[in-house]
Amino acid sequence: MKYSKLCELYDNISGTPKRLEKTDILAKFLKELADSDKEALYLLLGEIYADYDEKRIGISNQLVIKAIAKSTGTPNEKVVHEWKVIGDLGKVAEKLVSKKKQSTLSSHSEVTVQKVLENLRKLPDLEGKGTVEKKISLITELLSSASPKEALYIIRTLLSDLRIGIKESTIRDALAKAFFKESKKDAIREIQDAIDKSNDIVEVFEMTKKGKLKDLKKVHLEIGKPIKVMLAQKAKNIKEAFEAVGKPCAIEYKYDGFRMLIHKKGNEVILFTRRLENVTKQFPEVIDYVKKYARGDSFILDSEAVGFNRQTKQYTSFQNISQRIRRKYDIEKLQDELPVEVNVFDILYYNGEALLDKPFKERTELIRKIVKSSPYKIIHAKQIITSDEKKANEFYKQALKDNQEGVMFKNLTAIYQPGKRVGHMLKIKPEGRDLDLVITGAEYGTGKRSGWFSSFILSCKDEKTGKYLEIGKMGTGVKEKSTAQSGIGISFNELTEKLKPLITKESGKTVEIKPKIVVAITYQEIQPSPNYNSGFALRFPRFTALRPDKSPSDANTLDNVKKDFGRQKRNWRYG
Ligand code: ATP
């Protein structure tokens, strides 16, 4: 397929703010999409591979600037200047390519979707000497034969910022519309299930095209391919939790670590986070524990990896071990200093059979059969099965004493629903004043902090529009000095280095930042405020940890903020 056809689609979709119209346009496109062009769907989502694949383009603004400069024969500074004026490198490329085309009188473009994918897919694989030049030449090759419009979308794709307002759910609805005449609701549900299991929009497209709901059910779990995890809703108290999940139910510790999905097939063990990132290399000890203490030819376990202190044997908070998730060097040293214990609480697959539709009681019993509990290595998540509120309360208190976050209530007959926030698994934890928010802006400091960002704009997500809305500015909790030694927390210069490649706009001392980095913060109070577009402001927000295990879509939402504000009003200051 010609890339220009896809660009036309991008334009048509971004041309309407109405979701239904977007769906209609997309449904028409999907109906006509040939099998040989199906990978265009990855590009539509702003990606180059399926969601389950970890490879991301990961190109910085600086490299894109160089590539635009080279392919259009423009000095670097001029590109930077244009960027400052226009604020969108895609539009800058469109303008400069258009100028060049006028001067060379060429308007012809032969860029294909396949060629765009081919070149972009080479980018994440490049390593070592000459990488930057090779990357620039791959981009330049595309830009040199692209039309202005194509250049706009190539650059936006490179920067993972397509700005056309398509989400996975838009494609899901359009697939239902294109290929199912009746029972749209059922179709949407089945398509979503298939997406959550496979994390591959192209595979789901192929199945959906057949037009039969039962074909969609054939999308199976696969060992080695990450799956979206099942998430919990919140309960206010034990009584409410029992009402929601029924009696008796399972109650487990809610461990304060990070989610780890463990896949095993034969002798191979692969570990994933809830963001579908492969962290196998970072946790060699876990591989040993699984091989030694878990029986079965193949399985997928769901668990929480928790840090503990080797001397005192006390559990530590997530903040301590978060650095292990991304760390690529000193793995052994870190493993020694920051050991983790794996707490297994679910099983999704065992010896060739998917267990998603089996009741939780059966799944949890199977864990007890195949995993030999070995404290400070791998254990069954602590669990009681009860109908007794008093016992539940004691268990909850014990969990908090053991430095854990709270408890989970689980319905014993419930199935496992990947990717869903379900009402049959509820969490209870003490009312904290904490939120996971996304950094969407920053301001350069002065004096000894000049050259670094010294304050950071925090945003929550508006679940209705998908936009990030500002809720406060944070500067406290970030350290003055490098944390490379202690490994705990983050310093101003370290956070600045992380954020710089994500700058989308600069004006004076302030910058806008692409929503990518999630941080855990505490605060003293939520107040209504006209100063931020969320309508709320946090008093005294304080940084506590980076959340590399969470993607921006996992951050707290405006709805969460409103609820926390409501509770605070009832419980606290306003009596
Ligand atoms: P929170 O910020 O409160 O941890 P969350 O957004 O991380 O919430 P939730 O689905 O709301 O995720 O809470 C469930 C999380 O708790 C799981 O993602 C998992 O990482 C963790 N967890 C710890 N212990 C358990 C357990 N026994 N069963 C299920 N999840 C557990």
Residues whose N, C-alpha, C, O or C-beta is under 5 A from the ligand:
A	BS01	ATP	M230 L231 A232 E252 Y253 K254 Y255 F258 R259 E304 F345 A381 M408 K427 D554
